Amino acid sequence: MTALKGNLIFGQSGGPTAVINSSAAGVFEEAFKHPDIIDKVYGAAHGIVGVLNEDFYDIGQEDPEEIKLLSGTPSSILGSCRYKLADPEQDEREYKKILEVFRKYNIRYFLYNGGNDSMDTCDKIARYLEQNDYECRVIGVPKTIDNDLWGTDHCPGFGSAAKFVATTTMEVFLDSRVYDRGMIIVLEIMGRHAGWLAASAALAQYKGYGPDLIYLPERGFDPKRMLEDVSEIYSRNRNVMIAVSEGVQTPDGRFIPELVSEVAVDAFGHKQLGGTAQVLANYLSEKLQGKNRAIELSLLQRSASHLASGTDIEEAYRVGVESVRAALEGASDVMLAFRRHEGEEYKIETFQMPLAEVANKEKTVPLEWINEEGNGLKSEYIDYALPLIQGEPRQEKSEGLPRFARFKKVQAGKR
Ligand code: F6P
């Protein structure tokens, strides 16, 4: 195959993770190794929005030392977006613009780092470019703390968030048991419609410092049933810790915050979650007399690079590198995915999943990994999640605080 010469653009999309920038480092460092094929490496400001606005940076101008620091830097260094492209059959204006920008800047490699919605964006762009005979390799680079991308054993970002949730749960568990009169704690964990991350509170339980009850969106959630569960434990030992996914829904299909107020909706139609713990804690305090606290882990769980999983950092970097290699070898309209080898020792390999098979599907926690009562996890989950949280971050420090990457962000597009 003759090499496709041209420029590469990389974008980050959706909610950040503690390791999404490690994938960026992998993409940039690998792309720079092929100057005979890839001339310029661009970073899109705020994902696809930056492509549409011709707002992107020349990554070649960045200091290689700062690029190295990306693996210990949370957030999305280039900026992110939650922007839904129209269906090209209904409205192709934005696709025409993307094609125009790609032609103008000779973009032949488009790598997009995101979750479900971003893979859909990637797939639509790949198909449009192909239909319009513009040769460009489009690769989806996976990431999401929700761990719900279809077809892959797990997603970069999940292991670090799970390690943070498990560790924090253990720490809070100890703190919550100090008073003679006891306490009820409701811990709210992200993950939207999938309970993978909330389930990681079970890792704390596995260590003996865990919640008494864990509720996931995969099983229907009835506040009255929770009250019964809580009352029973509370009457026995005055201390109750509950881990709940932000995505649990009542039997009539409402998220918990919707029980008390209207919730905002994003471009993809996803309801803005958050506030579940407070609503449930208020409900419990009306019914039970004891002291209680609602703790929403919120952005802490996806930005805690100081507690990232070493395995996750390495794997995020690896998908970045391998995405570039796959594109150079001719792959397009695919996402890099992980396959886990069977056996005692944790080992993975990467493979390419057609984007059409990934887009708009959600992988949820297998129901058989959840206990009969729907308020805890079985050992299969522990076996699955433990290898993903192994290894420590090697974050650079300056005066006792993290030293994050600083980018110059030299404009390359004509805004
Ligand atoms: O990207 C996934 C995620 O972190 C979900 O777990 C969460 O529900 C959502 O993003 C929050 O979105 P935002 O950052 O737009 O508030």
Boltz pocket constraint, residues with backbone or C-beta under 6 A from the ligand:
constraints:
  - pocket:
      binder: B
      contacts: [[A, 14], [A, 15], [A, 16], [A, 82], [A, 115], [A, 144], [A, 145], [A, 146], [A, 190], [A, 191], [A, 192], [A, 246], [A, 273], [A, 302]]
      max_distance: 6.0
